[in-house]
Amino acid sequence: MSAIEVAYLGPSGTYSHLVAEKKYRQNRKLMPMPTILDVCSFVAAKPSLRRGIIPIENSSGGAIYETVDILLANKPKFYIEEELSLDVKLALLGQKGGKIKVLYSHFAPLEHCSKWIKRHLPGVEKRVVSSTAVAAEKASADQHAAALGSRKLSKIYNLDIIHYPVEADVPNITVFLAIGHKPENLLRDAKTTLAVNLPNTPGSLCTFLDAFRSENVNLSRIISRPIRGCPREYAFLVDIKGTAATPSVKRALITAKKTCVKLREVGSYPSRASYKS
């Protein structure tokens, strides 16, 4: 049997890479992609044979809007298999013996660890880059530079682990979606994601939400995004606990659809406990 192809947001060494390794442990070929859209397009081309890992939310940085917009547009089309999360522990990577003058990092770790950085790296120049992997790559080229990232990056870019774990100001949990084919045999604790367009009238959001409150259906996430070409109009990505097979959810959806311009079930899928980084 040929190995399954698993795309993730690259380059090698990102936390998406780490989650892909943990989720798909055997008989897989991991493939880094430059953007979230590239991952989704790759999977959508052959959803029965391919899988993907994309981030959707960070506990302090908020929603990953590229992912949200793809889900709302339903282009490219794919299914959500599972929601995954990673309890991120960061390492300070560099070259031992060199005085650190520059710290490369994705913006989120700089925010998560601002107090630690201020206390242990006072006066160091901070440079924001697109990913922790890029940060490590840049640090590897400069004896006086360091990076915040995963311990895995130390092997990829031949860096020393100067300190681990770097203390975070707040919990650093990143949520990912495993995408591919439609899940089967969903458990009771599965969740459902909805794409919703509401009329541009006073109280429309409140009326929509009341359909779920009345049936005691819990909403775990609601994200608004502007609708392209429609000034002051918004679409919403909404996560609810349960599936359409749950009687209370079924009743809530019937009521909610009457309040919407458009409501689409993006998918129902399980959510698993956090991985450790």
Salt bridges, closest charged atoms under 4 A:
GLU5 OE1 - ARG50 NE 3.22
GLU21 OE2 - HIS17 NE2 3.70
GLU21 OE2 - LYS152 NZ 3.07
GLU57 OE2 - ARG221 NE 3.30
ASP69 OD1 - ARG225 NE 2.81
GLU81 OE2 - ARG51 NE 2.72
GLU81 OE2 - HIS181 NE2 3.13
GLU82 OE1 - LYS23 NZ 2.46
GLU83 OE2 - LYS191 NZ 3.00
GLU83 OE2 - ARG221 NH2 3.57
ASP87 OD2 - LYS276 NZ 3.23
GLU125 OE2 - ARG127 NE 2.86
GLU167 OE1 - ARG119 NH2 3.24
ASP210 OD1 - ARG213 NE 2.67
GLU215 OE1 - ARG251 NE 2.99
ASP239 OD2 - LYS191 NZ 3.29
ASP239 OD2 - ARG221 NH1 2.54
